[in-house]
Amino acid sequence: MWSLLENYEQQYAIVNADITSKIGKLKLLDQNDNGRRNIMIEIDKQIEEVQELMEQMDLEIREVDPTTRPKYKTRIDSYRAELERLSQEYSKAKLPKNNTGKSKRL
């Protein structure tokens, strides 16, 4: 069980780093770039993969000794917070470059 949780955490770290990298690339691409759409599809799939990993970790934590359970629960909570931050960053990166959410002055 410990190794399974560790495996999930390693998978999370790898996918999380890849999402971060792709968001960075997405920000640099022109709105009309064909590769942009492909990157967005990949990011969407990876976000779903991370959510599934966290669900699996939640299930595994239920089997962990109650004295160590809070440690793992805290880790998953931080992973969820990081995923939320990445999702927000991704949403901003998908916006057209001239629409950054700032209001135009008249």
Phi and psi in radians as a Rosetta constraint file:
Dihedral C 1 N 2 CA 2 C 2 CIRCULARHARMONIC -1.043 0.35
Dihedral N 2 CA 2 C 2 N 3 CIRCULARHARMONIC -0.788 0.35
Dihedral C 2 N 3 CA 3 C 3 CIRCULARHARMONIC -1.161 0.35
Dihedral N 3 CA 3 C 3 N 4 CIRCULARHARMONIC -0.547 0.35
Dihedral C 3 N 4 CA 4 C 4 CIRCULARHARMONIC -1.167 0.35
Dihedral N 4 CA 4 C 4 N 5 CIRCULARHARMONIC -0.764 0.35
Dihedral C 4 N 5 CA 5 C 5 CIRCULARHARMONIC -1.088 0.35
Dihedral N 5 CA 5 C 5 N 6 CIRCULARHARMONIC -0.746 0.35
Dihedral C 5 N 6 CA 6 C 6 CIRCULARHARMONIC -1.085 0.35
Dihedral N 6 CA 6 C 6 N 7 CIRCULARHARMONIC -0.695 0.35
Dihedral C 6 N 7 CA 7 C 7 CIRCULARHARMONIC -1.078 0.35
Dihedral N 7 CA 7 C 7 N 8 CIRCULARHARMONIC -0.789 0.35
Dihedral C 7 N 8 CA 8 C 8 CIRCULARHARMONIC -1.067 0.35
Dihedral N 8 CA 8 C 8 N 9 CIRCULARHARMONIC -0.715 0.35
Dihedral C 8 N 9 CA 9 C 9 CIRCULARHARMONIC -1.146 0.35
Dihedral N 9 CA 9 C 9 N 10 CIRCULARHARMONIC -0.682 0.35
Dihedral C 9 N 10 CA 10 C 10 CIRCULARHARMONIC -1.139 0.35
Dihedral N 10 CA 10 C 10 N 11 CIRCULARHARMONIC -0.752 0.35
Dihedral C 10 N 11 CA 11 C 11 CIRCULARHARMONIC -1.061 0.35
Dihedral N 11 CA 11 C 11 N 12 CIRCULARHARMONIC -0.755 0.35
Dihedral C 11 N 12 CA 12 C 12 CIRCULARHARMONIC -1.012 0.35
Dihedral N 12 CA 12 C 12 N 13 CIRCULARHARMONIC -0.833 0.35
Dihedral C 12 N 13 CA 13 C 13 CIRCULARHARMONIC -1.064 0.35
Dihedral N 13 CA 13 C 13 N 14 CIRCULARHARMONIC -0.734 0.35
Dihedral C 13 N 14 CA 14 C 14 CIRCULARHARMONIC -1.143 0.35
Dihedral N 14 CA 14 C 14 N 15 CIRCULARHARMONIC -0.846 0.35
Dihedral C 14 N 15 CA 15 C 15 CIRCULARHARMONIC -1.178 0.35
Dihedral N 15 CA 15 C 15 N 16 CIRCULARHARMONIC -0.690 0.35
Dihedral C 15 N 16 CA 16 C 16 CIRCULARHARMONIC -1.055 0.35
Dihedral N 16 CA 16 C 16 N 17 CIRCULARHARMONIC -0.777 0.35
Dihedral C 16 N 17 CA 17 C 17 CIRCULARHARMONIC -1.112 0.35
Dihedral N 17 CA 17 C 17 N 18 CIRCULARHARMONIC -0.684 0.35
Dihedral C 17 N 18 CA 18 C 18 CIRCULARHARMONIC -1.160 0.35
Dihedral N 18 CA 18 C 18 N 19 CIRCULARHARMONIC -0.722 0.35
Dihedral C 18 N 19 CA 19 C 19 CIRCULARHARMONIC -1.066 0.35
Dihedral N 19 CA 19 C 19 N 20 CIRCULARHARMONIC -0.797 0.35
Dihedral C 19 N 20 CA 20 C 20 CIRCULARHARMONIC -1.015 0.35
Dihedral N 20 CA 20 C 20 N 21 CIRCULARHARMONIC -0.779 0.35
Dihedral C 20 N 21 CA 21 C 21 CIRCULARHARMONIC -1.098 0.35
Dihedral N 21 CA 21 C 21 N 22 CIRCULARHARMONIC -0.764 0.35
Dihedral C 21 N 22 CA 22 C 22 CIRCULARHARMONIC -1.191 0.35
Dihedral N 22 CA 22 C 22 N 23 CIRCULARHARMONIC -0.605 0.35
Dihedral C 22 N 23 CA 23 C 23 CIRCULARHARMONIC -1.114 0.35
Dihedral N 23 CA 23 C 23 N 24 CIRCULARHARMONIC -0.713 0.35
Dihedral C 23 N 24 CA 24 C 24 CIRCULARHARMONIC -1.051 0.35
Dihedral N 24 CA 24 C 24 N 25 CIRCULARHARMONIC -0.755 0.35
Dihedral C 24 N 25 CA 25 C 25 CIRCULARHARMONIC -1.127 0.35
Dihedral N 25 CA 25 C 25 N 26 CIRCULARHARMONIC -0.722 0.35
Dihedral C 25 N 26 CA 26 C 26 CIRCULARHARMONIC -1.037 0.35
Dihedral N 26 CA 26 C 26 N 27 CIRCULARHARMONIC -0.691 0.35
Dihedral C 26 N 27 CA 27 C 27 CIRCULARHARMONIC -1.114 0.35
Dihedral N 27 CA 27 C 27 N 28 CIRCULARHARMONIC -0.488 0.35
Dihedral C 27 N 28 CA 28 C 28 CIRCULARHARMONIC -1.516 0.35
Dihedral N 28 CA 28 C 28 N 29 CIRCULARHARMONIC -0.349 0.35
Dihedral C 28 N 29 CA 29 C 29 CIRCULARHARMONIC -1.406 0.35
Dihedral N 29 CA 29 C 29 N 30 CIRCULARHARMONIC 2.538 0.35
Dihedral C 29 N 30 CA 30 C 30 CIRCULARHARMONIC -1.165 0.35
Dihedral N 30 CA 30 C 30 N 31 CIRCULARHARMONIC 2.588 0.35
Dihedral C 30 N 31 CA 31 C 31 CIRCULARHARMONIC -0.964 0.35
Dihedral N 31 CA 31 C 31 N 32 CIRCULARHARMONIC -0.556 0.35
Dihedral C 31 N 32 CA 32 C 32 CIRCULARHARMONIC -1.631 0.35
Dihedral N 32 CA 32 C 32 N 33 CIRCULARHARMONIC 0.038 0.35
Dihedral C 32 N 33 CA 33 C 33 CIRCULARHARMONIC -1.187 0.35
Dihedral N 33 CA 33 C 33 N 34 CIRCULARHARMONIC 2.280 0.35
Dihedral C 33 N 34 CA 34 C 34 CIRCULARHARMONIC -1.109 0.35
Dihedral N 34 CA 34 C 34 N 35 CIRCULARHARMONIC -0.576 0.35
Dihedral C 34 N 35 CA 35 C 35 CIRCULARHARMONIC -1.171 0.35
Dihedral N 35 CA 35 C 35 N 36 CIRCULARHARMONIC -0.409 0.35
Dihedral C 35 N 36 CA 36 C 36 CIRCULARHARMONIC -1.034 0.35
Dihedral N 36 CA 36 C 36 N 37 CIRCULARHARMONIC -0.800 0.35
Dihedral C 36 N 37 CA 37 C 37 CIRCULARHARMONIC -1.084 0.35
Dihedral N 37 CA 37 C 37 N 38 CIRCULARHARMONIC -0.731 0.35
Dihedral C 37 N 38 CA 38 C 38 CIRCULARHARMONIC -1.113 0.35
Dihedral N 38 CA 38 C 38 N 39 CIRCULARHARMONIC -0.731 0.35
Dihedral C 38 N 39 CA 39 C 39 CIRCULARHARMONIC -1.111 0.35
Dihedral N 39 CA 39 C 39 N 40 CIRCULARHARMONIC -0.713 0.35
Dihedral C 39 N 40 CA 40 C 40 CIRCULARHARMONIC -1.120 0.35
Dihedral N 40 CA 40 C 40 N 41 CIRCULARHARMONIC -0.679 0.35
Dihedral C 40 N 41 CA 41 C 41 CIRCULARHARMONIC -1.103 0.35
Dihedral N 41 CA 41 C 41 N 42 CIRCULARHARMONIC -0.764 0.35
Dihedral C 41 N 42 CA 42 C 42 CIRCULARHARMONIC -1.108 0.35
Dihedral N 42 CA 42 C 42 N 43 CIRCULARHARMONIC -0.751 0.35
Dihedral C 42 N 43 CA 43 C 43 CIRCULARHARMONIC -1.103 0.35
Dihedral N 43 CA 43 C 43 N 44 CIRCULARHARMONIC -0.770 0.35
Dihedral C 43 N 44 CA 44 C 44 CIRCULARHARMONIC -1.000 0.35
Dihedral N 44 CA 44 C 44 N 45 CIRCULARHARMONIC -0.775 0.35
Dihedral C 44 N 45 CA 45 C 45 CIRCULARHARMONIC -1.127 0.35
Dihedral N 45 CA 45 C 45 N 46 CIRCULARHARMONIC -0.714 0.35
Dihedral C 45 N 46 CA 46 C 46 CIRCULARHARMONIC -1.227 0.35
Dihedral N 46 CA 46 C 46 N 47 CIRCULARHARMONIC -0.617 0.35
Dihedral C 46 N 47 CA 47 C 47 CIRCULARHARMONIC -1.104 0.35
Dihedral N 47 CA 47 C 47 N 48 CIRCULARHARMONIC -0.727 0.35
Dihedral C 47 N 48 CA 48 C 48 CIRCULARHARMONIC -1.100 0.35
Dihedral N 48 CA 48 C 48 N 49 CIRCULARHARMONIC -0.709 0.35
Dihedral C 48 N 49 CA 49 C 49 CIRCULARHARMONIC -1.078 0.35
Dihedral N 49 CA 49 C 49 N 50 CIRCULARHARMONIC -0.739 0.35
Dihedral C 49 N 50 CA 50 C 50 CIRCULARHARMONIC -1.137 0.35
Dihedral N 50 CA 50 C 50 N 51 CIRCULARHARMONIC -0.709 0.35
Dihedral C 50 N 51 CA 51 C 51 CIRCULARHARMONIC -1.073 0.35
Dihedral N 51 CA 51 C 51 N 52 CIRCULARHARMONIC -0.713 0.35
Dihedral C 51 N 52 CA 52 C 52 CIRCULARHARMONIC -1.156 0.35
Dihedral N 52 CA 52 C 52 N 53 CIRCULARHARMONIC -0.689 0.35
Dihedral C 52 N 53 CA 53 C 53 CIRCULARHARMONIC -1.052 0.35
Dihedral N 53 CA 53 C 53 N 54 CIRCULARHARMONIC -0.747 0.35
Dihedral C 53 N 54 CA 54 C 54 CIRCULARHARMONIC -1.154 0.35
Dihedral N 54 CA 54 C 54 N 55 CIRCULARHARMONIC -0.617 0.35
Dihedral C 54 N 55 CA 55 C 55 CIRCULARHARMONIC -1.108 0.35
Dihedral N 55 CA 55 C 55 N 56 CIRCULARHARMONIC -0.727 0.35
Dihedral C 55 N 56 CA 56 C 56 CIRCULARHARMONIC -1.116 0.35
Dihedral N 56 CA 56 C 56 N 57 CIRCULARHARMONIC -0.711 0.35
Dihedral C 56 N 57 CA 57 C 57 CIRCULARHARMONIC -1.106 0.35
Dihedral N 57 CA 57 C 57 N 58 CIRCULARHARMONIC -0.711 0.35
Dihedral C 57 N 58 CA 58 C 58 CIRCULARHARMONIC -1.002 0.35
Dihedral N 58 CA 58 C 58 N 59 CIRCULARHARMONIC -0.771 0.35
Dihedral C 58 N 59 CA 59 C 59 CIRCULARHARMONIC -1.121 0.35
Dihedral N 59 CA 59 C 59 N 60 CIRCULARHARMONIC -0.730 0.35
Dihedral C 59 N 60 CA 60 C 60 CIRCULARHARMONIC -1.178 0.35
Dihedral N 60 CA 60 C 60 N 61 CIRCULARHARMONIC -0.627 0.35
Dihedral C 60 N 61 CA 61 C 61 CIRCULARHARMONIC -1.096 0.35
Dihedral N 61 CA 61 C 61 N 62 CIRCULARHARMONIC -0.534 0.35
Dihedral C 61 N 62 CA 62 C 62 CIRCULARHARMONIC -1.070 0.35
Dihedral N 62 CA 62 C 62 N 63 CIRCULARHARMONIC -0.430 0.35
Dihedral C 62 N 63 CA 63 C 63 CIRCULARHARMONIC -1.614 0.35
Dihedral N 63 CA 63 C 63 N 64 CIRCULARHARMONIC -0.115 0.35
Dihedral C 63 N 64 CA 64 C 64 CIRCULARHARMONIC -1.355 0.35
Dihedral N 64 CA 64 C 64 N 65 CIRCULARHARMONIC 2.652 0.35
Dihedral C 64 N 65 CA 65 C 65 CIRCULARHARMONIC -0.912 0.35
Dihedral N 65 CA 65 C 65 N 66 CIRCULARHARMONIC 2.301 0.35
Dihedral C 65 N 66 CA 66 C 66 CIRCULARHARMONIC -0.971 0.35
Dihedral N 66 CA 66 C 66 N 67 CIRCULARHARMONIC -0.441 0.35
Dihedral C 66 N 67 CA 67 C 67 CIRCULARHARMONIC -1.297 0.35
Dihedral N 67 CA 67 C 67 N 68 CIRCULARHARMONIC -0.469 0.35
Dihedral C 67 N 68 CA 68 C 68 CIRCULARHARMONIC -1.755 0.35
Dihedral N 68 CA 68 C 68 N 69 CIRCULARHARMONIC -0.162 0.35
Dihedral C 68 N 69 CA 69 C 69 CIRCULARHARMONIC -0.973 0.35
Dihedral N 69 CA 69 C 69 N 70 CIRCULARHARMONIC -0.781 0.35
Dihedral C 69 N 70 CA 70 C 70 CIRCULARHARMONIC -1.032 0.35
Dihedral N 70 CA 70 C 70 N 71 CIRCULARHARMONIC -0.587 0.35
Dihedral C 70 N 71 CA 71 C 71 CIRCULARHARMONIC -1.069 0.35
Dihedral N 71 CA 71 C 71 N 72 CIRCULARHARMONIC -0.794 0.35
Dihedral C 71 N 72 CA 72 C 72 CIRCULARHARMONIC -1.265 0.35
Dihedral N 72 CA 72 C 72 N 73 CIRCULARHARMONIC -0.630 0.35
Dihedral C 72 N 73 CA 73 C 73 CIRCULARHARMONIC -1.077 0.35
Dihedral N 73 CA 73 C 73 N 74 CIRCULARHARMONIC -0.722 0.35
Dihedral C 73 N 74 CA 74 C 74 CIRCULARHARMONIC -1.100 0.35
Dihedral N 74 CA 74 C 74 N 75 CIRCULARHARMONIC -0.719 0.35
Dihedral C 74 N 75 CA 75 C 75 CIRCULARHARMONIC -1.056 0.35
Dihedral N 75 CA 75 C 75 N 76 CIRCULARHARMONIC -0.830 0.35
Dihedral C 75 N 76 CA 76 C 76 CIRCULARHARMONIC -1.110 0.35
Dihedral N 76 CA 76 C 76 N 77 CIRCULARHARMONIC -0.676 0.35
Dihedral C 76 N 77 CA 77 C 77 CIRCULARHARMONIC -1.067 0.35
Dihedral N 77 CA 77 C 77 N 78 CIRCULARHARMONIC -0.683 0.35
Dihedral C 77 N 78 CA 78 C 78 CIRCULARHARMONIC -1.223 0.35
Dihedral N 78 CA 78 C 78 N 79 CIRCULARHARMONIC -0.609 0.35
Dihedral C 78 N 79 CA 79 C 79 CIRCULARHARMONIC -1.109 0.35
Dihedral N 79 CA 79 C 79 N 80 CIRCULARHARMONIC -0.717 0.35
Dihedral C 79 N 80 CA 80 C 80 CIRCULARHARMONIC -1.129 0.35
Dihedral N 80 CA 80 C 80 N 81 CIRCULARHARMONIC -0.713 0.35
Dihedral C 80 N 81 CA 81 C 81 CIRCULARHARMONIC -1.110 0.35
Dihedral N 81 CA 81 C 81 N 82 CIRCULARHARMONIC -0.711 0.35
Dihedral C 81 N 82 CA 82 C 82 CIRCULARHARMONIC -1.137 0.35
Dihedral N 82 CA 82 C 82 N 83 CIRCULARHARMONIC -0.709 0.35
Dihedral C 82 N 83 CA 83 C 83 CIRCULARHARMONIC -1.109 0.35
Dihedral N 83 CA 83 C 83 N 84 CIRCULARHARMONIC -0.701 0.35
Dihedral C 83 N 84 CA 84 C 84 CIRCULARHARMONIC -1.094 0.35
Dihedral N 84 CA 84 C 84 N 85 CIRCULARHARMONIC -0.742 0.35
Dihedral C 84 N 85 CA 85 C 85 CIRCULARHARMONIC -1.097 0.35
Dihedral N 85 CA 85 C 85 N 86 CIRCULARHARMONIC -0.767 0.35
Dihedral C 85 N 86 CA 86 C 86 CIRCULARHARMONIC -1.105 0.35
Dihedral N 86 CA 86 C 86 N 87 CIRCULARHARMONIC -0.696 0.35
Dihedral C 86 N 87 CA 87 C 87 CIRCULARHARMONIC -1.100 0.35
Dihedral N 87 CA 87 C 87 N 88 CIRCULARHARMONIC -0.696 0.35
Dihedral C 87 N 88 CA 88 C 88 CIRCULARHARMONIC -1.166 0.35
Dihedral N 88 CA 88 C 88 N 89 CIRCULARHARMONIC -0.736 0.35
Dihedral C 88 N 89 CA 89 C 89 CIRCULARHARMONIC -1.108 0.35
Dihedral N 89 CA 89 C 89 N 90 CIRCULARHARMONIC -0.694 0.35
Dihedral C 89 N 90 CA 90 C 90 CIRCULARHARMONIC -1.109 0.35
Dihedral N 90 CA 90 C 90 N 91 CIRCULARHARMONIC -0.761 0.35
Dihedral C 90 N 91 CA 91 C 91 CIRCULARHARMONIC -1.041 0.35
Dihedral N 91 CA 91 C 91 N 92 CIRCULARHARMONIC -0.719 0.35
Dihedral C 91 N 92 CA 92 C 92 CIRCULARHARMONIC -1.180 0.35
Dihedral N 92 CA 92 C 92 N 93 CIRCULARHARMONIC -0.670 0.35
Dihedral C 92 N 93 CA 93 C 93 CIRCULARHARMONIC -1.190 0.35
Dihedral N 93 CA 93 C 93 N 94 CIRCULARHARMONIC -0.445 0.35
Dihedral C 93 N 94 CA 94 C 94 CIRCULARHARMONIC -1.323 0.35
Dihedral N 94 CA 94 C 94 N 95 CIRCULARHARMONIC -0.370 0.35
Dihedral C 94 N 95 CA 95 C 95 CIRCULARHARMONIC -1.182 0.35
Dihedral N 95 CA 95 C 95 N 96 CIRCULARHARMONIC 2.600 0.35
Dihedral C 95 N 96 CA 96 C 96 CIRCULARHARMONIC -1.000 0.35
Dihedral N 96 CA 96 C 96 N 97 CIRCULARHARMONIC 2.553 0.35
Dihedral C 96 N 97 CA 97 C 97 CIRCULARHARMONIC -1.022 0.35
Dihedral N 97 CA 97 C 97 N 98 CIRCULARHARMONIC -0.548 0.35
Dihedral C 97 N 98 CA 98 C 98 CIRCULARHARMONIC -1.453 0.35
Dihedral N 98 CA 98 C 98 N 99 CIRCULARHARMONIC -0.061 0.35
Dihedral C 98 N 99 CA 99 C 99 CIRCULARHARMONIC -2.040 0.35
Dihedral N 99 CA 99 C 99 N 100 CIRCULARHARMONIC 1.366 0.35
Dihedral C 99 N 100 CA 100 C 100 CIRCULARHARMONIC -1.643 0.35
Dihedral N 100 CA 100 C 100 N 101 CIRCULARHARMONIC 0.158 0.35
Dihedral C 100 N 101 CA 101 C 101 CIRCULARHARMONIC 1.604 0.35
Dihedral N 101 CA 101 C 101 N 102 CIRCULARHARMONIC -0.053 0.35
Dihedral C 101 N 102 CA 102 C 102 CIRCULARHARMONIC -1.509 0.35
Dihedral N 102 CA 102 C 102 N 103 CIRCULARHARMONIC 2.441 0.35
Dihedral C 102 N 103 CA 103 C 103 CIRCULARHARMONIC -1.361 0.35
Dihedral N 103 CA 103 C 103 N 104 CIRCULARHARMONIC 2.534 0.35
Dihedral C 103 N 104 CA 104 C 104 CIRCULARHARMONIC -1.447 0.35
Dihedral N 104 CA 104 C 104 N 105 CIRCULARHARMONIC 2.430 0.35
Dihedral C 104 N 105 CA 105 C 105 CIRCULARHARMONIC -1.491 0.35
Dihedral N 105 CA 105 C 105 N 106 CIRCULARHARMONIC 2.473 0.35
